[in-house]
Amino acid sequence: MLVAGAALAIVAGCGGAPNPNLDGYPADEIYKRAEYEVSTRDFAQAAEYFSEVERLYPYSDWAKRALIMQAYSYHSDKDYEAARGAAQRFIDFYPADEDAAYAQYLLALSYYDQIDEVGRDQGLTFQALQALRVVIEAYPDSEYARSAILKFDLAFDHLAGKEMEIGRYYIKRKHYPAAINRFRVVVEQFQTTTHTPEALYRLVEAYLALGLTDEAVTAGAILGHNYQSTVWYDDAYTLLTGQGLRMEAVGDNWLTAIYRQMIRGEWL
């Protein structure tokens, strides 16, 4: 309580906003006031005090500590743009500091935590992936790398989900070529996501509707080899065998190339 009591002395006359005359206060006292605001979960107020430390004592160790806490406070307050700004300044000013990994992780989180439902624009998802990749590659031994890998996989899956949603929209309206283009993206670019089995089934469905049986049975063959325990394999099997077709790779098309890569390990 002694720290909190001392910190409470630095308060504006109204509303608890940062005092406009903080110039006379030492950096450590302003910093302690900011820490107090964090402890009360008033993160917006905390960010203001931390920013005052950075402004008044720009070349001090307190400024460095306040800058990373600024990023944390802004992020906790869901002011993601301000969080990105503070985190990026820390990375720019202190690239070799031990907290640089955390700053990069906060930068990535400020994009990741804005990823909305699948139906919205996915620009932030791409930015989150890029920032998370930096954490993984630049700081592989940090405590944040593992979390970044998990979030990267989820964001990657999210992008595949967007392609699937659009593909389903097209297939319901019988716009089969447009649907195929979306499902192809999932199979070629998002093979490690949870959406690949459904994408292959939808390709079976769409190609059969167009009368392109070579592509349909090849998509079924990939399902049969890699995803036989899924409901999508069962549905594709019923659909193909119901038309007297076998699930096998035939012809010379993009799916047979995928089959050779995924099943036979032939990349040329």
Helices and strands as residue ranges (DSSP letters): H 2-7, G 22-24, H 27-39, H 43-56, H 61-76, H 80-93, H 100-112, H 123-138, H 145-172, H 176-189, H 196-210, H 213-226, H 231-241, H 254-259, I 260-264
